[in-house]
Amino acid sequence: MRTNRTLVVVDIENLAGGTEMSPTTALHIRHTLYAEAAIKDTDLVVVASSHRAFLNWGFDWPDRRALVNSGPDGADHALLAVLGEDVPARFDSVVLASGDAIFTDTIAHLGSQGVHVTVAAPASCMARLLRMAAAATIYLPETLIRQDAA
């Protein structure tokens, strides 16, 4: 069944290079991701992070579903749960904004179910097997990572 809907899942800590980010960096990540991945107003966007990082992006990222899950790989596990919510019946495509290898099996499974999956992340943060499991890749600028450190 064609839905013409896209699910966008964002591991903002992966794109920022960690939990330490300013609100300005979070906005830069959002604007860059939306432009590079051609995210539309009709797409369902889910952003996850730890409670610590949420304070820097949560109030400036409108029209999204926010997930907060702390602990080792907390944001990753929250996004994996979303990707397990009967995605093939609800969406034609998924954009995964993360390069973490933990998503590889889930992305491969979604692809085998007919979901077109695009992975978007800086090349230096994108796991090789994740890149291979996706139907398409978008290499985001390396400047997203630790922009605040400059």
Residue pairs with C-beta under 8 A, 6 or more apart in sequence:
1 89
2 92
3 90
3 91
3 92
4 92
5 42
5 43
5 44
5 90
5 91
5 92
5 93
6 39
6 40
6 42
6 43
6 44
6 91
6 92
6 93
6 94
6 95
7 43
7 44
7 46
7 82
7 83
7 87
7 90
7 91
7 93
7 94
7 95
8 37
8 39
8 43
8 44
8 45
8 46
8 94
8 95
8 97
9 46
9 48
9 79
9 82
9 83
9 94
9 95
9 96
9 97
9 98
10 33
10 45
10 46
10 47
10 48
10 64
10 79
10 97
10 98
11 48
11 49
11 75
11 76
11 79
11 96
11 97
11 98
11 100
12 21
12 26
12 29
12 47
12 48
12 49
12 53
12 57
12 75
12 97
13 19
13 21
13 49
13 50
13 53
13 75
14 75
14 97
14 98
14 99
14 100
14 121
14 125
15 29
15 33
15 97
15 98
15 121
15 122
15 125
15 140
15 144
15 145
16 25
16 26
16 29
16 53
16 144
16 145
16 146
16 147
17 125
17 144
17 145
17 146
18 146
19 49
19 50
19 52
19 53
20 53
20 148
21 29
21 53
21 56
21 57
21 147
21 148
22 56
22 148
23 56
23 57
23 59
23 60
24 148
25 56
25 144
25 147
25 148
26 56
26 57
26 60
26 61
27 60
28 144
28 147
29 57
29 144
30 57
30 60
30 61
32 140
32 141
32 144
33 39
33 97
33 120
33 140
36 120
36 138
36 140
37 95
37 97
37 118
37 120
37 138
39 45
39 95
41 63
43 95
44 65
44 91
45 63
45 64
45 65
46 64
46 65
46 66
46 67
46 79
46 82
47 57
47 61
47 64
47 65
47 66
47 67
48 66
48 67
48 68
48 69
48 74
48 75
48 76
48 78
48 79
48 82
49 57
49 58
49 67
49 68
49 75
50 68
50 69
50 70
50 71
50 74
50 75
51 68
51 70
52 70
53 75
54 66
54 68
58 66
58 68
65 82
67 75
67 78
67 79
67 82
68 78
69 75
69 77
69 78
73 102
76 98
76 100
76 102
76 103
79 98
79 103
80 102
80 103
80 106
83 94
83 103
83 106
83 107
83 110
84 106
87 94
87 110
87 113
87 115
88 110
88 113
88 114
88 115
91 115
92 115
92 116
93 115
93 116
93 117
93 118
94 107
94 110
94 115
94 116
94 117
94 118
95 117
95 118
95 119
95 120
96 103
96 107
96 117
96 118
96 119
96 120
96 134
97 120
97 121
97 140
98 119
98 121
98 125
99 119
99 121
99 122
99 125
99 126
99 127
99 130
100 127
100 130
101 127
101 129
101 130
103 119
103 130
104 127
104 129
104 130
104 133
105 133
107 117
107 119
107 130
107 133
107 134
108 133
110 117
111 117
111 133
111 134
111 135
116 135
116 136
117 133
117 134
117 135
117 136
118 134
118 135
118 136
118 137
118 138
119 126
119 130
119 131
119 134
119 136
119 137
119 138
120 137
120 138
120 139
120 140
121 138
121 139
121 140
122 139
122 140
122 141
122 142
122 144
122 145
123 139
123 142
124 142
124 145
125 145
126 137
126 139
131 137
